[in-house]
Amino acid sequence: MTGPVGRIRAAGTAARAGFAHTPRVFAGAWLTALLAFAGAGGRIVVPLTVQYALDHALLENDGARDGHVLPVAVAIGAVAVTVAGVSSWLLNRRLVRTAETALAQLRERAFTHVFILAPGALDDRRRGSLVSRVTSDVDTVSQFTQAGGITLVTNLAQMVTAASVMLVYSWPLALLVIAVSVLAAVAMRLTQRVIAQRFGDVRTAIAALYDGISDMLHGVEVARSYGVTDRVHTRVDHLITGTERALLRTQRPLSVNMSLGEAASGLITTTVVLFGAAAGAGYVGWLDLTAGQLVAFLFLITFFVRPLQFSVSILGESQSAVAGLRRVLALLAEPSAVVPDDVGVPLPAGGIALRLRGVEFGYTEGTRALYPVDLTIAPHEHVAIVGETGSGKSTFAKLITRQLVPTRGVLEIAGVDSRRVTDTSLSRRIAIVPQEAFLFDRSVAENIALGRRGATRHDVEDVLDDLGLQGWADGLLDGLDTLAGSRGEALSAGERQLVALARTALIDPDLLVLDEATNGVDPATDVRVQRALAQLTKGRTTVTIAHRMITAESADTVGLFHEGRLVEHGPHDALVARGGRYAALYGAWVAMNSL
Ligand SMILES: Nc1ncnc2c1ncn2[C@@H]1O[C@H](COP(=O)(O)OP(=O)(O)OP(=O)(O)O)[C@@H](O)[C@H]1O
């Protein structure tokens, strides 16, 4: 869509889509319009009373002067000013409230929508830009409405009223004023094409800055430990300078825009005064205005031209708000990855079997992280998945927990196509224990209780008892009330794992996917972790991404991934006896441990 009309239409489309998400915005629209016209009408009565006073009192010769004219004009003017003031105040209050309620609603929807996006949409790279959509993008819309967007309503009402009265005074002069104003407005709109483009660049630069800062904050410790903070700084500095430059580039077209408005206003006023003077001297036959009417007309020009200029420049700034609004709407338009209960199929009760037939996966079009995998895992079987880094183990784990869906092939969970399993079923029957458990900044008890909706303190204690972890919990500084700190950083890595295991036990899943931690924990904690794991995996289908051969040794079967392919699968002993890739890996481990 090109040209000013196309752009206004695009802005209208964005606004309409925004309104669809914020239906409350139109509540009582009639009252808003009434207040807008009452305000505009009140203001426009003032020049009319001035004209009345000038023509019927001040400029009349003494004989024709009516003593009531002035007091009547002053009284009407006072009432009109009061009506205008009160209406404007009520209107502004109403508009600000409506706009802010609508924006809060939009922010809420955007935030809620984040929860139903596909897990892949929430990777670290995108987290920063999601934050910017829910925060700064909505803020730009809010700033726009606060800075004048809402006065568009008032301005429009005032322009319509002023133009109507001007047409009554002198339609040819009024048409001249309207024509020049419209030409100036069109010129201003043209400069706004540049403004819009540059505000688009600003939004992109700000989103990149958010991404960069979010990335940096995640990696601040790592950068510090490697002594490369200057490199991280340079990257963020570069993004900050980029944002500054993008913002400065909006200033020139904005100034041109304002100057155009000033020039047009001066031109119109001068032209009308010249015509008025010429008419007074008898040079312009078609113009018949009294002195009072000419003065009133000049007032009306201001009432028409100023709001027009203001509206056009506000429309220019609206580009930033429209860009922000579009980005929020784009987020809301992202498809939901949730399979609701009324559409999907729940997992049947009992142990969970997995069946993969020709399952492939690629993170991007044309690439493949996993080549066709055929594998069957029986209910209650414990499978250890091994392989070098980047061989596809995590991708496999994400597929069987439906964090990813196969690009090709069929993956059945308990006989149901993974794409059709309901989210409720997935969260109740399948649990994943990642290498690094995420803990919220709450107590240990609360973090564990997250495993099951409505879990009580008693349930938490029972689960810790089952896993043999009650003694450990009692030994914490404040027992179960110990605070985990931001992202669980007030606990050690081993303690975070124990909390994660207890949380998982509370879910009581039928399929357990464990990503074995690679960072070492002290021997005492390791014994606790292993004991809790043995208890946790009992009677459940378990898939462990094993980083320790001892885990593979004790599993029912082992699957070995190599460069995205499942190259070997079977019981540990059989694979060792076969003398293939797994046997070599195991042999190397045994040799290293016997040193
Ligand atoms: N989000 C992603 N986007 C693009 N490619 C990815 C993504 N995640 C993983 N990959 C690629 O897919 C391949 C398999 O990665 P995967 O994480 O499954 O390996 P892995 O065996 O689990 O490795 P590790 O043991 O190091 O965790 C790798 O080549 C990796 O670079």
PDBQT file of the ligand as one rigid body, heavy atoms in Angstrom, charges set to zero:
ROOT
HETATM    1  N1  LIG A 601      16.794 -23.572  18.270  1.00  0.00    +0.000 N 
HETATM    2  C1  LIG A 601      17.590 -24.050  17.303  1.00  0.00    +0.000 A 
HETATM    3  N2  LIG A 601      17.646 -23.442  16.108  1.00  0.00    +0.000 NA
HETATM    4  C2  LIG A 601      18.420 -23.928  15.123  1.00  0.00    +0.000 A 
HETATM    5  N3  LIG A 601      19.189 -25.012  15.234  1.00  0.00    +0.000 NA
HETATM    6  C3  LIG A 601      19.196 -25.653  16.407  1.00  0.00    +0.000 A 
HETATM    7  C4  LIG A 601      18.403 -25.207  17.500  1.00  0.00    +0.000 A 
HETATM    8  N4  LIG A 601      18.612 -26.050  18.536  1.00  0.00    +0.000 NA
HETATM    9  C5  LIG A 601      19.485 -26.976  18.105  1.00  0.00    +0.000 A 
HETATM   10  N5  LIG A 601      19.840 -26.755  16.825  1.00  0.00    +0.000 N 
HETATM   11  C6  LIG A 601      20.748 -27.558  16.010  1.00  0.00    +0.000 C 
HETATM   12  O1  LIG A 601      20.241 -28.886  15.917  1.00  0.00    +0.000 OA
HETATM   13  C7  LIG A 601      21.258 -29.836  16.039  1.00  0.00    +0.000 C 
HETATM   14  C8  LIG A 601      20.955 -30.805  17.176  1.00  0.00    +0.000 C 
HETATM   15  O2  LIG A 601      20.977 -30.069  18.381  1.00  0.00    +0.000 OA
HETATM   16  P1  LIG A 601      20.575 -30.699  19.778  1.00  0.00    +0.000 P 
HETATM   17  O3  LIG A 601      20.437 -29.576  20.752  1.00  0.00    +0.000 OA
HETATM   18  O4  LIG A 601      19.407 -31.588  19.592  1.00  0.00    +0.000 OA
HETATM   19  O5  LIG A 601      21.878 -31.550  20.110  1.00  0.00    +0.000 OA
HETATM   20  P2  LIG A 601      22.248 -32.310  21.458  1.00  0.00    +0.000 P 
HETATM   21  O6  LIG A 601      22.684 -33.671  21.063  1.00  0.00    +0.000 OA
HETATM   22  O7  LIG A 601      21.153 -32.213  22.429  1.00  0.00    +0.000 OA
HETATM   23  O8  LIG A 601      23.494 -31.462  21.954  1.00  0.00    +0.000 OA
HETATM   24  P3  LIG A 601      23.943 -31.193  23.495  1.00  0.00    +0.000 P 
HETATM   25  O9  LIG A 601      24.354 -32.489  24.089  1.00  0.00    +0.000 OA
HETATM   26  O10 LIG A 601      25.112 -30.284  23.299  1.00  0.00    +0.000 OA
HETATM   27  O11 LIG A 601      22.799 -30.559  24.188  1.00  0.00    +0.000 OA
HETATM   28  C9  LIG A 601      22.559 -29.066  16.233  1.00  0.00    +0.000 C 
HETATM   29  O12 LIG A 601      23.197 -28.981  14.992  1.00  0.00    +0.000 OA
HETATM   30  C10 LIG A 601      22.096 -27.712  16.691  1.00  0.00    +0.000 C 
HETATM   31  O13 LIG A 601      22.977 -26.717  16.259  1.00  0.00    +0.000 OA
ENDROOT
TORSDOF 0
